[in-house]
């Protein structure tokens, strides 16, 4: 009985996947952990074709969420580092201008 309800839960999750509200609700760690569970279940086998397809689709959506979260984090890091470098260059320019 648990497997049947699990299938229904997976199908329900897949039907809503790809929505921006879900992506906003899922943090990186949460999406990663769910993706790990999806992969574990697929590797374990024993699921019907329909459930396997639903799990695969869910995994693809979770991977997209993780990728977008990581890209966002990378962009924030890059912006922060660029701002820090710009501030250092401005400080150096002020020092050089004040020495004359």
C-alpha positions, 0 to 999 in steps of 0.5 A: 500500500505504501508503494501505491501512495508513493506513486501517487505522491510522485505523480502529484509532484511531477504534475506540479514540477517546473512551476516557478512557485515550486522552485522558489519553495525548494532550497538547494539542499532540499532539492538535492536531498530529494534528488538523491532519494529519487536516484536511490529509488531508481537505482533500487529498481522494483518500480513500474514503468510509469513510476520510473518515468515519473521519478525520472521526470521529477529528478530532471526537474530537481536537477534544474532547481539545483543547477539554477540555485548554484548558478544564482550563488555563483552569480552572487559570488562573482558580483561580490568579488567584482565589487570588492576588486572595484573598491580596492582599485578605487582605494588604490587610485585615491592613494596614488592621487593623494601621494602627488 
